[in-house]
Amino acid sequence: MRTGSEPTTARSALRVRFWLAVWGFLWAIFGTAAFALAGRPGWAAACGVLWIVITVDMTMILRHIKQGPHYQPGRDIPPYDPPRQHHP
């Protein structure tokens, strides 16, 4: 059932997102090393920046996983209702 509050109450499959980030992390490391060895410093730098972004993303994903069910409730808990805004 759609309520219109999906952007604020949506849930993310954090474990899937984590493993996809691990996959990207490994490829970013490989790309950084491969381009550095191939003498392509621009591409190596781009992969290095991507490596940093993925590391930050993985940190946030792990933080959200450790926050437990309040942040990421299971299927048996309905989505939280968005806060009611009173308009004067």
Contacts in CASP RR format, 6 or more apart in sequence:
PFRMAT RR
TARGET T0000
AUTHOR 0000-0000-0000
METHOD contacts of the structure
MODEL  1
MRTGSEPTTARSALRVRFWLAVWGFLWAIFGTAAFALAGRPGWAAACGVL
WIVITVDMTMILRHIKQGPHYQPGRDIPPYDPPRQHHP
3 9 0 8 1.000
3 79 0 8 1.000
5 79 0 8 1.000
5 81 0 8 1.000
5 82 0 8 1.000
8 82 0 8 1.000
9 79 0 8 1.000
9 80 0 8 1.000
9 81 0 8 1.000
9 82 0 8 1.000
10 79 0 8 1.000
11 72 0 8 1.000
11 73 0 8 1.000
11 74 0 8 1.000
11 79 0 8 1.000
12 64 0 8 1.000
12 72 0 8 1.000
14 61 0 8 1.000
14 64 0 8 1.000
14 65 0 8 1.000
14 72 0 8 1.000
15 65 0 8 1.000
17 61 0 8 1.000
18 58 0 8 1.000
18 61 0 8 1.000
18 62 0 8 1.000
18 65 0 8 1.000
21 54 0 8 1.000
21 57 0 8 1.000
21 58 0 8 1.000
21 61 0 8 1.000
22 58 0 8 1.000
24 54 0 8 1.000
25 51 0 8 1.000
25 54 0 8 1.000
25 55 0 8 1.000
25 58 0 8 1.000
28 47 0 8 1.000
28 48 0 8 1.000
28 50 0 8 1.000
28 51 0 8 1.000
28 54 0 8 1.000
29 51 0 8 1.000
31 43 0 8 1.000
31 44 0 8 1.000
31 47 0 8 1.000
32 44 0 8 1.000
32 47 0 8 1.000
32 48 0 8 1.000
32 51 0 8 1.000
33 44 0 8 1.000
35 41 0 8 1.000
35 42 0 8 1.000
35 43 0 8 1.000
35 44 0 8 1.000
35 47 0 8 1.000
36 44 0 8 1.000
64 71 0 8 1.000
64 72 0 8 1.000
65 72 0 8 1.000
69 77 0 8 1.000
END
